[in-house]
């Protein structure tokens, strides 16, 4: 299986990313929900997070703090269906991770839906497309290393 990244910036205020992975849906889901694993792949630069806090239940909060501690990503889980779905609200947007079996691996779709055109444009200026592609490449590399 080859790894394929693409980002689509749609007219309906959504950013959509897809990635094929050489890992089962369980392993991919665990990488999204285990603080020790997220700490290794979340930062687009490839550096480990300074802190990663997860309260994994609907309504539970998460907080990921980057090394420079100037930037953090925080939100609340809105949907959990192990190992195929993880929903969250963060930065005023709705996030959704869908994981489906694909042969001996998985296909993962990650989307962010903005509430307004202004928010969508703000995310574009923040570099969400490039940053998310790099972050998902980090996730894939971690899962490949762990075999």
DRENKE-661932 format. One line per field, with one value per atom (N, C-alpha, C, O): residue in three letters; x, y, z; atom name. Coordinates in steps of 0.02 Angstrom, whole numbers, padded with zeros to 5 digits. Example, Ala and Ser with C-alpha at 12.3 -4.5 7.8 and 13.67 -1.06 7.14 Angstrom:
BEGIN
torlo c(ALA	ALA	ALA	ALA	SER	SER	SER	SER)
px c(00660	00615	00660	00712	00642	00684	00645	00670)
py c(-00284	-00225	-00165	-00166	-00112	-00053	00002	00057)
pz c(00390	00390	00390	00423	00354	00357	00394	00402)
vexlo c(N	CA	C	O	N	CA	C	O)
***
This chain:
BEGIN
torlo c(UNK	UNK	UNK	UNK	UNK	UNK	UNK	UNK	UNK	UNK	UNK	UNK	UNK	UNK	UNK	UNK	UNK	UNK	UNK	UNK	UNK	UNK	UNK	UNK	UNK	UNK	UNK	UNK	UNK	UNK	UNK	UNK	UNK	UNK	UNK	UNK	UNK	UNK	UNK	UNK	UNK	UNK	UNK	UNK	UNK	UNK	UNK	UNK	UNK	UNK	UNK	UNK	UNK	UNK	UNK	UNK	UNK	UNK	UNK	UNK	UNK	UNK	UNK	UNK	UNK	UNK	UNK	UNK	UNK	UNK	UNK	UNK	UNK	UNK	UNK	UNK	UNK	UNK	UNK	UNK	UNK	UNK	UNK	UNK	UNK	UNK	UNK	UNK	UNK	UNK	UNK	UNK	UNK	UNK	UNK	UNK	UNK	UNK	UNK	UNK	UNK	UNK	UNK	UNK	UNK	UNK	UNK	UNK	UNK	UNK	UNK	UNK	UNK	UNK	UNK	UNK	UNK	UNK	UNK	UNK	UNK	UNK	UNK	UNK	UNK	UNK	UNK	UNK	UNK	UNK	UNK	UNK	UNK	UNK	UNK	UNK	UNK	UNK	UNK	UNK	UNK	UNK	UNK	UNK	UNK	UNK	UNK	UNK	UNK	UNK	UNK	UNK	UNK	UNK	UNK	UNK	UNK	UNK	UNK	UNK	UNK	UNK	UNK	UNK	UNK	UNK	UNK	UNK	UNK	UNK	UNK	UNK	UNK	UNK	UNK	UNK	UNK	UNK	UNK	UNK	UNK	UNK	UNK	UNK	UNK	UNK	UNK	UNK	UNK	UNK	UNK	UNK	UNK	UNK	UNK	UNK	UNK	UNK	UNK	UNK	UNK	UNK	UNK	UNK	UNK	UNK	UNK	UNK	UNK	UNK	UNK	UNK	UNK	UNK	UNK	UNK	UNK	UNK	UNK	UNK	UNK	UNK	UNK	UNK	UNK	UNK	UNK	UNK	UNK	UNK	UNK	UNK	UNK	UNK	UNK	UNK	UNK	UNK	UNK	UNK	UNK	UNK	UNK	UNK	UNK	UNK	UNK	UNK	UNK	UNK	UNK	UNK	UNK	UNK	UNK	UNK	UNK	UNK	UNK	UNK	UNK	UNK	UNK	UNK	UNK	UNK	UNK	UNK	UNK	UNK	UNK	UNK	UNK	UNK	UNK	UNK	UNK	UNK	UNK	UNK	UNK	UNK	UNK	UNK	UNK	UNK	UNK	UNK	UNK	UNK	UNK	UNK	UNK	UNK	UNK	UNK	UNK	UNK	UNK	UNK	UNK	UNK	UNK	UNK	UNK	UNK	UNK	UNK	UNK	UNK	UNK	UNK	UNK	UNK	UNK	UNK	UNK	UNK	UNK	UNK	UNK	UNK	UNK	UNK	UNK	UNK	UNK	UNK	UNK	UNK	UNK	UNK	UNK	UNK	UNK	UNK	UNK	UNK	UNK	UNK	UNK	UNK	UNK	UNK	UNK	UNK	UNK	UNK	UNK	UNK	UNK	UNK	UNK	UNK	UNK	UNK	UNK	UNK	UNK	UNK	UNK	UNK	UNK	UNK	UNK	UNK	UNK	UNK	UNK	UNK	UNK	UNK	UNK	UNK	UNK	UNK	UNK	UNK	UNK	UNK	UNK	UNK	UNK	UNK	UNK	UNK	UNK	UNK	UNK	UNK	UNK	UNK	UNK	UNK	UNK	UNK	UNK	UNK	UNK	UNK	UNK	UNK	UNK	UNK	UNK	UNK	UNK	UNK	UNK	UNK	UNK	UNK	UNK	UNK	UNK	UNK	UNK	UNK	UNK	UNK	UNK	UNK	UNK	UNK	UNK	UNK	UNK	UNK	UNK	UNK	UNK	UNK	UNK	UNK	UNK	UNK	UNK	UNK	UNK	UNK	UNK	UNK	UNK	UNK	UNK	UNK	UNK	UNK	UNK	UNK	UNK	UNK	UNK	UNK	UNK	UNK	UNK	UNK	UNK	UNK	UNK	UNK	UNK	UNK	UNK	UNK	UNK	UNK	UNK	UNK	UNK	UNK	UNK	UNK	UNK	UNK	UNK	UNK	UNK	UNK	UNK	UNK	UNK	UNK	UNK	UNK	UNK	UNK	UNK	UNK	UNK	UNK	UNK	UNK	UNK	UNK	UNK	UNK	UNK	UNK	UNK	UNK	UNK	UNK	UNK	UNK	UNK	UNK	UNK	UNK	UNK	UNK	UNK	UNK	UNK	UNK	UNK	UNK	UNK	UNK	UNK	UNK	UNK	UNK	UNK	UNK	UNK	UNK	UNK	UNK	UNK	UNK	UNK	UNK	UNK	UNK	UNK	UNK	UNK	UNK	UNK	UNK	UNK	UNK	UNK	UNK	UNK	UNK	UNK	UNK	UNK	UNK	UNK	UNK	UNK	UNK	UNK	UNK	UNK	UNK	UNK	UNK	UNK	UNK	UNK	UNK	UNK	UNK	UNK	UNK	UNK	UNK	UNK	UNK	UNK	UNK	UNK	UNK	UNK	UNK	UNK	UNK	UNK	UNK	UNK	UNK	UNK	UNK)
px c(00042	00000	00044	00094	00027	00063	00027	-00033	00064	00034	00014	00055	-00048	-00072	-00103	-00149	-00078	-00105	-00139	-00114	-00194	-00218	-00261	-00292	-00264	-00306	-00354	-00332	-00416	-00466	-00495	-00520	-00493	-00526	-00591	-00592	-00646	-00711	-00748	-00732	-00798	-00839	-00885	-00912	-00894	-00940	-00905	-00927	-00849	-00813	-00777	-00766	-00760	-00727	-00658	-00645	-00613	-00548	-00553	-00575	-00533	-00537	-00470	-00438	-00448	-00384	-00396	-00437	-00361	-00367	-00297	-00251	-00291	-00227	-00238	-00279	-00202	-00201	-00144	-00090	-00158	-00109	-00098	-00144	-00037	-00020	-00031	00014	-00089	-00106	-00181	-00220	-00199	-00270	-00308	-00277	-00374	-00413	-00401	-00399	-00394	-00381	-00316	-00315	-00263	-00199	-00203	-00175	-00238	-00245	-00285	-00266	-00341	-00382	-00342	-00345	-00305	-00264	-00213	-00199	-00185	-00136	-00168	-00134	-00234	-00270	-00293	-00312	-00291	-00321	-00273	-00292	-00213	-00163	-00115	-00079	-00115	-00072	00002	00035	00028	00098	00110	00164	00062	00070	00059	00098	00006	-00008	00051	00068	00082	00140	00196	00236	00200	00254	00240	00287	00176	00162	00123	00121	00093	00046	00079	00050	00136	00167	00191	00229	00170	00192	00267	00292	00305	00377	00409	00468	00370	00398	00424	00444	00426	00449	00394	00335	00413	00361	00325	00353	00265	00227	00257	00287	00249	00270	00221	00240	00156	00104	00047	00032	00017	-00041	-00089	-00073	-00148	-00198	-00261	-00286	-00288	-00348	-00395	-00375	-00458	-00512	-00560	-00607	-00549	-00582	-00652	-00662	-00699	-00770	-00807	-00780	-00868	-00906	-00915	-00940	-00895	-00895	-00828	-00818	-00783	-00717	-00672	-00680	-00625	-00581	-00513	-00492	-00481	-00411	-00373	-00401	-00307	-00263	-00194	-00164	-00169	-00103	-00061	-00080	-00005	00037	00103	00137	00119	00181	00242	00235	00301	00363	00374	00395	00360	00371	00319	00325	00268	00214	00177	00137	00190	00153	00089	00042	00086	00027	00002	00040	-00063	-00094	-00157	-00189	-00175	-00235	-00279	-00259	-00339	-00383	-00453	-00472	-00491	-00559	-00596	-00573	-00654	-00698	-00722	-00739	-00721	-00745	-00821	-00856	-00845	-00917	-00943	-01003	-00898	-00918	-00861	-00804	-00875	-00823	-00856	-00904	-00830	-00853	-00790	-00773	-00758	-00696	-00708	-00756	-00669	-00610	-00622	-00575	-00684	-00699	-00714	-00715	-00726	-00748	-00725	-00728	-00701	-00683	-00705	-00679	-00752	-00776	-00755	-00750	-00744	-00724	-00740	-00745	-00747	-00751	-00686	-00664	-00655	-00592	-00585	-00600	-00563	-00550	-00612	-00607	-00671	-00733	-00755	-00805	-00718	-00735	-00753	-00738	-00785	-00803	-00753	-00742	-00721	-00674	-00703	-00742	-00684	-00707	-00652	-00624	-00637	-00590	-00629	-00659	-00629	-00661	-00607	-00564	-00610	-00560	-00596	-00640	-00578	-00609	-00556	-00502	-00573	-00526	-00514	-00560	-00454	-00436	-00383	-00324	-00405	-00358	-00326	-00360	-00259	-00222	-00209	-00175	-00236	-00225	-00290	-00342	-00286	-00344	-00343	-00291	-00401	-00407	-00436	-00486	-00403	-00423	-00443	-00404	-00502	-00524	-00528	-00558	-00498	-00499	-00529	-00507	-00579	-00609	-00618	-00627	-00615	-00628	-00681	-00670	-00736	-00790	-00794	-00807	-00782	-00784	-00856	-00899	-00868	-00936	-00950	-01008	-00897	-00906	-00851	-00799	-00863	-00812	-00751	-00694	-00762	-00706	-00662	-00601	-00692	-00654	-00616	-00557	-00648	-00617	-00554	-00502	-00560	-00504	-00449	-00390	-00468	-00419	-00380	-00318	-00413	-00379	-00330	-00276	-00351	-00307	-00243	-00188	-00250	-00193	-00148	-00087	-00178	-00139	-00099	-00054	-00116	-00081	-00108	-00071	-00173	-00202	-00192	-00180	-00196	-00189	-00119	-00112	-00068	00001	00018	00048	-00001	00014	-00018	00013	-00081	-00116	-00085	-00079	-00067	-00034	00030	00044	00071	00133	00119	00154	00068	00051	00029	00050	-00013	-00035	00023	00023	00071	00131	00170	00197	00173	00206	00170	00202	00103	00064	00080	00091	00080	00094	00164	00173	00212	00281	00285	00319	00251	00251	00221	00250	00165	00133	00176	00179	00210	00255	00314	00332	00342	00398	00377	00414	00317	00293	00271	00263	00260	00241	00182	00160)
py c(-00059	00000	00062	00065	00109	00172	00222	00216	00270	00322	00379	00403	00400	00454	00508	00495	00568	00625	00670	00678	00697	00753	00796	00771	00859	00904	00936	00958	00940	00973	01030	01021	01088	01146	01155	01179	01136	01134	01200	01240	01210	01270	01271	01323	01214	01211	01222	01196	01261	01280	01221	01222	01170	01111	01101	01113	01078	01052	00977	00952	00940	00867	00838	00859	00789	00755	00680	00655	00644	00571	00541	00568	00486	00452	00377	00353	00340	00267	00248	00277	00198	00181	00106	00067	00086	00016	-00005	-00034	00009	-00007	-00020	00008	-00063	-00080	-00019	00026	-00018	00036	00043	00098	-00014	-00011	00027	00069	00012	00046	00120	00161	00137	00208	00244	00298	00215	00246	00256	00309	00205	00211	00267	00302	00276	00330	00399	00447	00404	00466	00477	00532	00425	00431	00414	00422	00392	00377	00436	00451	00471	00530	00517	00560	00459	00443	00440	00460	00416	00413	00482	00503	00516	00582	00629	00668	00624	00667	00659	00705	00601	00587	00612	00622	00622	00639	00703	00727	00733	00787	00850	00881	00870	00933	00926	00879	00970	00965	00964	00938	00994	00997	00929	00918	00883	00818	00815	00761	00872	00872	00845	00854	00813	00789	00847	00902	00835	00886	00895	00848	00954	00966	00933	00906	00936	00905	00880	00910	00825	00798	00770	00724	00800	00780	00758	00794	00700	00673	00644	00605	00665	00635	00606	00639	00543	00513	00487	00429	00533	00515	00575	00630	00563	00617	00672	00659	00732	00788	00797	00847	00748	00752	00799	00806	00829	00878	00848	00797	00880	00863	00929	00982	00923	00981	00957	00915	00984	00967	01031	01080	01031	01090	01078	01029	01123	01117	01135	01166	01116	01126	01199	01213	01246	01316	01344	01400	01305	01321	01385	01410	01413	01471	01450	01489	01388	01364	01301	01256	01297	01236	01223	01269	01161	01140	01107	01058	01133	01105	01100	01136	01053	01043	00994	00975	00973	00928	00874	00888	00812	00756	00757	00765	00749	00750	00683	00671	00639	00574	00525	00541	00465	00414	00347	00326	00314	00247	00207	00203	00178	00141	00083	00046	00071	00107	00147	00159	00168	00197	00272	00302	00303	00372	00409	00384	00470	00515	00585	00612	00614	00681	00728	00709	00791	00841	00911	00924	00955	01027	01058	01045	01099	01132	01197	01198	01248	01313	01338	01373	01321	01343	01303	01320	01251	01209	01139	01119	01102	01032	00988	00994	00942	00895	00826	00808	00786	00718	00675	00691	00620	00570	00506	00479	00483	00420	00371	00389	00310	00260	00198	00172	00174	00115	00064	00082	-00001	-00052	-00046	-00028	-00062	-00061	-00115	-00102	-00174	-00230	-00246	-00260	-00243	-00256	-00192	-00193	-00137	-00073	-00035	-00065	00030	00074	00133	00151	00163	00228	00274	00258	00330	00378	00443	00471	00468	00534	00580	00563	00638	00688	00752	00775	00779	00841	00892	00875	00955	01011	01054	01077	01065	01106	01171	01172	01226	01292	01317	01294	01362	01389	01449	01462	01485	01545	01548	01515	01589	01601	01634	01619	01679	01713	01662	01666	01616	01564	01520	01504	01503	01462	01498	01466	01562	01601	01609	01608	01616	01619	01554	01555	01497	01433	01428	01401	01454	01453	01494	01471	01552	01594	01560	01570	01521	01484	01426	01399	01408	01353	01284	01235	01280	01216	01161	01103	01176	01124	01093	01032	01134	01109	01076	01023	01109	01082	01014	00969	01007	00943	00888	00831	00904	00853	00829	00769	00876	00856	00816	00767	00836	00800	00729	00682	00721	00653	00611	00550	00643	00606	00582	00527	00623	00602	00542	00495	00544	00487	00424	00371	00428	00370	00343	00282	00387	00365	00330	00279	00356	00324	00254	00207	00247	00182	00133	00074	00158	00115	00091	00033	00136	00117	00065	00019	00074	00028	-00039	-00088	-00041	-00102	-00134	-00186)
pz c(00000	00000	00000	00036	-00040	-00040	00005	00016	00028	00070	00023	-00016	00029	-00014	00030	00069	00023	00058	00007	-00049	00026	-00013	00031	00079	00017	00053	00004	-00050	00021	-00021	00019	00074	-00009	00023	-00016	-00072	00016	-00017	-00008	00036	-00050	-00046	00015	00032	00047	00103	00170	00221	00170	00230	00263	00324	00224	00253	00223	00164	00267	00247	00255	00306	00203	00205	00186	00138	00226	00215	00215	00253	00172	00172	00172	00141	00206	00211	00213	00252	00170	00174	00221	00218	00264	00315	00317	00306	00333	00342	00414	00446	00440	00510	00514	00476	00559	00569	00597	00626	00588	00618	00693	00719	00729	00801	00816	00861	00779	00791	00774	00810	00720	00701	00755	00777	00776	00828	00892	00922	00912	00972	00966	01015	00907	00898	00905	00921	00894	00903	00975	00993	01017	01083	01141	01199	01127	01178	01184	01136	01241	01248	01232	01203	01249	01235	01160	01137	01122	01049	01017	00975	01037	01008	01019	00975	01077	01093	01042	01032	01011	00964	00893	00855	00874	00804	00793	00736	00843	00831	00802	00757	00826	00803	00731	00717	00685	00616	00606	00557	00654	00648	00662	00647	00691	00709	00780	00804	00815	00885	00930	00915	00985	01032	01065	01072	01085	01122	01192	01220	01220	01289	01337	01389	01320	01361	01317	01265	01338	01303	01356	01392	01359	01408	01372	01328	01390	01357	01409	01452	01404	01444	01393	01371	01374	01316	01333	01349	01328	01330	01299	01296	01276	01247	01299	01354	01282	01328	01364	01397	01356	01386	01346	01286	01380	01348	01330	01358	01281	01265	01260	01247	01270	01267	01245	01278	01190	01163	01163	01131	01198	01205	01168	01181	01122	01083	01125	01178	01102	01138	01159	01215	01114	01129	01178	01202	01191	01237	01219	01258	01159	01136	01102	01097	01080	01044	01076	01092	01085	01109	01069	01043	01065	01030	01082	01114	01091	01142	01114	01068	01142	01119	01163	01217	01138	01174	01126	01069	01150	01109	01103	01153	01042	01028	01003	01002	00983	00959	00964	00944	00989	00995	00978	01011	00927	00909	00890	00831	00940	00930	00884	00896	00832	00809	00745	00707	00733	00668	00668	00614	00726	00725	00787	00843	00776	00831	00809	00760	00846	00831	00886	00944	00868	00918	00894	00834	00942	00929	00953	01009	00911	00929	00889	00829	00921	00888	00852	00801	00877	00846	00786	00755	00769	00711	00735	00791	00691	00705	00669	00609	00707	00678	00677	00721	00628	00623	00593	00541	00627	00603	00591	00636	00528	00510	00488	00449	00514	00498	00473	00507	00414	00385	00366	00345	00373	00351	00275	00238	00255	00183	00172	00181	00153	00145	00212	00260	00214	00276	00316	00367	00292	00325	00336	00350	00329	00341	00294	00266	00286	00255	00308	00340	00317	00368	00333	00294	00349	00326	00386	00437	00380	00433	00403	00350	00436	00410	00466	00525	00447	00491	00456	00400	00489	00460	00500	00560	00465	00495	00500	00462	00545	00555	00510	00493	00489	00448	00395	00400	00344	00293	00324	00305	00372	00405	00442	00438	00476	00512	00462	00473	00408	00355	00329	00321	00315	00290	00343	00326	00406	00460	00463	00471	00458	00458	00399	00406	00342	00283	00298	00281	00328	00344	00396	00396	00441	00492	00461	00492	00399	00366	00384	00386	00398	00420	00368	00387	00304	00253	00255	00261	00250	00251	00318	00319	00372	00439	00450	00479	00429	00440	00396	00419	00335	00293	00326	00327	00352	00386	00450	00464	00487	00548	00533	00567	00482	00463	00436	00444	00404	00382	00443	00443	00496	00558	00589	00612	00588	00614	00575	00605	00510	00468	00482	00488	00487	00501	00569	00575	00619	00685	00681	00707	00649	00643	00603	00619	00551	00512	00556	00553	00596	00640	00691	00707	00718	00769	00741	00778	00675	00641	00669	00646)
vexlo c(N	CA	C	O	N	CA	C	O	N	CA	C	O	N	CA	C	O	N	CA	C	O	N	CA	C	O	N	CA	C	O	N	CA	C	O	N	CA	C	O	N	CA	C	O	N	CA	C	O	N	CA	C	O	N	CA	C	O	N	CA	C	O	N	CA	C	O	N	CA	C	O	N	CA	C	O	N	CA	C	O	N	CA	C	O	N	CA	C	O	N	CA	C	O	N	CA	C	O	N	CA	C	O	N	CA	C	O	N	CA	C	O	N	CA	C	O	N	CA	C	O	N	CA	C	O	N	CA	C	O	N	CA	C	O	N	CA	C	O	N	CA	C	O	N	CA	C	O	N	CA	C	O	N	CA	C	O	N	CA	C	O	N	CA	C	O	N	CA	C	O	N	CA	C	O	N	CA	C	O	N	CA	C	O	N	CA	C	O	N	CA	C	O	N	CA	C	O	N	CA	C	O	N	CA	C	O	N	CA	C	O	N	CA	C	O	N	CA	C	O	N	CA	C	O	N	CA	C	O	N	CA	C	O	N	CA	C	O	N	CA	C	O	N	CA	C	O	N	CA	C	O	N	CA	C	O	N	CA	C	O	N	CA	C	O	N	CA	C	O	N	CA	C	O	N	CA	C	O	N	CA	C	O	N	CA	C	O	N	CA	C	O	N	CA	C	O	N	CA	C	O	N	CA	C	O	N	CA	C	O	N	CA	C	O	N	CA	C	O	N	CA	C	O	N	CA	C	O	N	CA	C	O	N	CA	C	O	N	CA	C	O	N	CA	C	O	N	CA	C	O	N	CA	C	O	N	CA	C	O	N	CA	C	O	N	CA	C	O	N	CA	C	O	N	CA	C	O	N	CA	C	O	N	CA	C	O	N	CA	C	O	N	CA	C	O	N	CA	C	O	N	CA	C	O	N	CA	C	O	N	CA	C	O	N	CA	C	O	N	CA	C	O	N	CA	C	O	N	CA	C	O	N	CA	C	O	N	CA	C	O	N	CA	C	O	N	CA	C	O	N	CA	C	O	N	CA	C	O	N	CA	C	O	N	CA	C	O	N	CA	C	O	N	CA	C	O	N	CA	C	O	N	CA	C	O	N	CA	C	O	N	CA	C	O	N	CA	C	O	N	CA	C	O	N	CA	C	O	N	CA	C	O	N	CA	C	O	N	CA	C	O	N	CA	C	O	N	CA	C	O	N	CA	C	O	N	CA	C	O	N	CA	C	O	N	CA	C	O	N	CA	C	O	N	CA	C	O	N	CA	C	O	N	CA	C	O	N	CA	C	O	N	CA	C	O	N	CA	C	O	N	CA	C	O	N	CA	C	O	N	CA	C	O	N	CA	C	O	N	CA	C	O	N	CA	C	O	N	CA	C	O	N	CA	C	O	N	CA	C	O	N	CA	C	O	N	CA	C	O	N	CA	C	O	N	CA	C	O	N	CA	C	O	N	CA	C	O	N	CA	C	O	N	CA	C	O	N	CA	C	O)
***
